[in-house]
Amino acid sequence: MRALVLCLMLPLFCMTAAAETVVISVDSTNLRFTPSEVTITEGDEVRFFWSGQALPHNAVAKDGFFSTGDPEREVDHTVEFPVGTSGTYDFVCEPHESAGMVGTITVEPAPPVEEEAPPEAPVETPLNAGASMILGLLLACAALAKRES
């Protein structure tokens, strides 16, 4: 039975990775962003999140690319960095910039996507490749389950 469960979960591990989300919060004791410097890849996101702060904060890019809005004690704001936005983004907490509450987001270019050459002639198959893979996995799992019992 374990083999059957593992085989059924295998396609989940074969899926491509989704965009990553990096969370930046606030260290109120030291008036700092935590972490204050992050490196991500185009396609990733940065989530500014803090709750229950004694002082209101915000995060504003110096170049105007993003802003969490007016300073608040509760912030949950996500910034997406799509392909084409590589570079360095310095940001500040407006009310506490002079106290050193600053940060940097470095966005690296996304890896190039390799384009496949189009097939010379369409190949007609009864099942597409994904369905064939799943069918093969299910048959292998059934054989393993039968062998275990």
C-alpha positions as CSV (number, residue, x, y, z in Angstrom):
1,M,0.0,0.0,0.0
2,R,2.9,2.4,0.8
3,A,4.3,1.8,-2.7
4,L,0.9,2.7,-4.2
5,V,0.7,6.0,-2.2
6,L,4.3,6.9,-3.1
7,C,3.7,6.2,-6.8
8,L,0.6,8.3,-6.8
9,M,2.5,11.2,-5.2
10,L,5.4,11.0,-7.7
11,P,3.8,13.4,-10.3
12,L,3.6,16.1,-7.6
13,F,7.4,16.0,-7.2
14,C,7.9,16.3,-11.0
15,M,6.1,19.6,-11.3
16,T,8.1,22.7,-12.0
17,A,8.9,25.1,-9.2
18,A,6.7,28.1,-8.7
19,A,7.9,31.6,-8.0
20,E,9.5,32.0,-4.6
21,T,8.2,34.5,-2.0
22,V,10.7,36.2,0.4
23,V,9.2,37.8,3.5
24,I,10.6,41.0,4.9
25,S,9.4,42.0,8.4
26,V,10.3,44.6,11.0
27,D,12.6,44.4,14.0
28,S,11.0,47.2,16.1
29,T,13.6,47.0,18.8
30,N,16.3,48.1,16.4
31,L,14.2,49.9,13.8
32,R,15.4,47.6,11.0
33,F,13.9,45.5,8.3
34,T,14.5,41.8,8.7
35,P,16.2,40.8,6.5
36,S,17.4,44.2,5.3
37,E,19.1,42.7,2.2
38,V,17.6,40.0,-0.1
39,T,18.5,38.6,-3.4
40,I,15.8,37.1,-5.6
41,T,15.3,36.1,-9.3
42,E,12.9,37.7,-11.8
43,G,9.6,36.1,-11.3
44,D,9.9,36.0,-7.5
45,E,7.9,38.1,-5.0
46,V,8.8,40.0,-1.9
47,R,6.1,40.1,0.9
48,F,6.3,42.9,3.4
49,F,4.6,41.7,6.5
50,W,4.3,43.0,10.0
51,S,1.6,43.0,12.6
52,G,1.1,44.5,16.1
53,Q,3.9,47.0,15.8
54,A,4.1,49.8,18.4
55,L,5.2,52.3,15.7
56,P,3.8,52.5,12.2
57,H,6.1,51.5,9.3
58,N,6.1,51.3,5.5
59,A,8.5,50.3,2.7
60,V,9.0,52.6,-0.2
61,A,11.4,52.0,-3.1
62,K,13.6,55.1,-3.7
63,D,13.0,54.8,-7.4
64,G,9.2,54.6,-6.9
65,F,8.9,50.9,-8.2
66,F,6.8,49.9,-5.1
67,S,5.3,51.3,-1.9
68,T,3.4,49.6,0.9
69,G,1.5,52.8,1.3
70,D,1.2,55.1,4.3
71,P,3.0,53.9,7.5
72,E,0.9,51.4,9.4
73,R,1.2,49.0,12.4
74,E,-0.2,46.2,10.3
75,V,1.1,45.6,6.8
76,D,0.7,42.7,4.4
77,H,1.9,43.8,0.9
78,T,3.4,41.7,-1.8
79,V,5.5,43.1,-4.6
80,E,6.1,41.0,-7.8
81,F,9.3,41.3,-9.8
82,P,8.4,40.0,-13.3
83,V,10.9,39.2,-16.0
84,G,12.5,42.4,-17.1
85,T,12.8,44.0,-13.6
86,S,16.3,42.8,-12.8
87,G,18.4,45.4,-10.8
88,T,18.8,46.8,-7.4
89,Y,16.0,48.4,-5.4
90,D,16.8,50.4,-2.4
91,F,13.9,51.0,-0.1
92,V,13.2,52.9,3.2
93,C,10.7,53.2,6.0
94,E,9.8,56.8,5.5
95,P,9.3,57.7,9.2
96,H,12.5,55.9,10.3
97,E,14.9,56.4,7.4
98,S,17.1,58.7,9.4
99,A,17.4,56.0,12.1
100,G,18.8,53.6,9.4
101,M,15.6,51.6,8.6
102,V,16.6,50.9,5.0
103,G,16.9,47.8,2.8
104,T,17.9,46.5,-0.6
105,I,16.3,44.0,-2.9
106,T,18.6,42.6,-5.6
107,V,16.8,41.0,-8.5
108,E,18.8,38.8,-10.7
109,P,17.8,38.0,-14.3
110,A,15.7,34.9,-14.8
111,P,17.6,32.0,-16.4
112,P,17.1,31.9,-20.2
113,V,14.4,29.6,-21.3
114,E,15.6,27.1,-23.9
115,E,13.3,27.0,-26.9
116,E,12.7,23.7,-28.5
117,A,12.8,23.4,-32.2
118,P,9.3,22.8,-33.7
119,P,8.8,19.2,-34.8
120,E,9.1,18.5,-38.5
121,A,5.8,16.9,-38.7
122,P,3.0,16.5,-36.1
123,V,3.1,13.2,-34.5
124,E,-0.3,11.7,-33.8
125,T,-0.6,9.7,-30.6
126,P,-3.6,8.5,-28.8
127,L,-2.4,10.1,-25.5
128,N,-0.4,13.1,-24.9
129,A,3.0,12.8,-23.1
130,G,1.7,13.8,-19.7
131,A,-1.2,11.3,-19.8
132,S,1.2,8.6,-21.0
133,M,3.6,9.3,-18.1
134,I,0.7,9.1,-15.5
135,L,-0.6,5.9,-17.1
136,G,2.8,4.4,-16.9
137,L,3.2,5.4,-13.3
138,L,-0.1,4.0,-12.4
139,L,0.7,0.7,-14.0
140,A,4.0,0.5,-12.3
141,C,2.3,1.3,-8.9
142,A,-0.3,-1.4,-9.5
143,A,2.4,-3.9,-10.2
144,L,4.4,-2.9,-7.1
145,A,1.2,-3.0,-4.9
146,K,0.3,-6.5,-6.3
147,R,3.9,-7.7,-5.6
148,E,3.7,-6.4,-2.0
149,S,0.5,-8.3,-1.2
